[in-house]
Each structure stands twice: as C-alpha cells, then as structure tokens.
Amino acid sequence: MDLHDEISKLAYELYEKSGRPEGRDLENWCEAERIVMARHEEKEKAGKGTDASASQDGKKTGEEGLKKDKGKKPR
C-alpha cells in the first residue's frame, strides 16, 4: 500500500471513530498523515537499531499518540 492509500484509509477510520462529523475531512487527513509519517519514521529508525517507540520530540506516535492527544487542538 502506498502512502496516499494508507493515509486515506486511516483518515476514513478517524472519521468513523469520531462519529462521522461533517466538515472535518481536512483535520482527519492531517492527523492521519501525521500518524502514517510517524509510523514510517519509526520503521526506518527500527531498521537502524535505534529506539523507535517515540518520535524525535519524545512524544508517542501512532495509536498511542492518537489516544494521548485526543481532545487537543492541532497546532
């Protein structure tokens, strides 16, 4: 699956999990993009033998980051 497809799939999952609200497509897309890119960065780091459980800023990524950041507004 390419990045676009992966982001699209996750954005739709976020849309469904949040109760299918109208007008949040861009927010869902941006959040999905952030999660997917973080996952890919983790995979690259894991391949290099470093700790891939946190992003560069020390925050959890992927589903853990999504749960932790729930309710926070994007920057």
C-alpha positions in Angstrom: 0.0 0.0 0.0 1.4 3.4 -0.9 1.5 6.4 1.5 -1.6 8.1 -0.1 -3.7 4.9 0.3 -2.5 4.4 3.8 -3.3 8.0 4.8 -6.7 7.8 3.1 -7.6 4.6 4.9 -6.6 5.9 8.3 -8.4 9.3 7.7 -11.6 7.4 7.0 -11.1 5.3 10.1 -10.6 8.5 12.2 -13.8 9.9 10.6 -15.8 6.9 11.6 -14.3 6.7 15.1 -15.3 10.3 15.7 -18.9 9.7 14.8 -18.8 10.8 11.2 -18.9 14.5 11.7 -19.3 16.7 8.7 -16.6 19.3 7.7 -13.6 17.7 9.5 -12.1 16.0 6.4 -9.0 18.1 6.4 -8.4 17.6 10.1 -8.8 13.9 9.7 -6.5 13.8 6.7 -3.8 15.9 8.5 -4.0 13.7 11.6 -3.8 10.5 9.5 -0.8 12.0 7.6 1.0 12.7 10.8 0.4 9.2 12.2 1.4 7.5 9.0 4.5 9.5 8.6 5.5 8.8 12.2 4.9 5.1 11.7 7.2 5.2 8.6 9.9 7.1 10.6 9.7 4.5 13.4 10.2 1.7 10.8 13.2 3.5 9.5 14.7 4.0 12.9 13.9 0.4 13.9 15.8 -0.7 10.9 18.8 1.3 12.0 18.8 -0.3 15.5 17.5 2.8 17.5 14.6 3.1 19.8 11.5 3.6 17.7 8.9 3.9 20.4 8.9 7.7 20.4 9.2 10.4 17.8 12.1 12.9 17.7 10.3 15.2 20.2 9.8 12.3 22.7 6.0 12.0 22.1 4.4 8.7 21.5 3.3 8.1 17.9 0.7 6.0 16.1 -2.3 4.9 18.0 -0.6 5.7 21.4 -0.2 9.3 20.3 -3.7 9.4 19.0 -5.1 8.3 22.3 -2.8 10.6 24.3 -3.6 13.7 22.1 -7.3 13.1 22.0 -9.1 16.4 22.7 -6.1 18.6 22.0 -6.3 21.0 19.1 -3.8 20.7 16.3 -1.0 23.3 16.2 
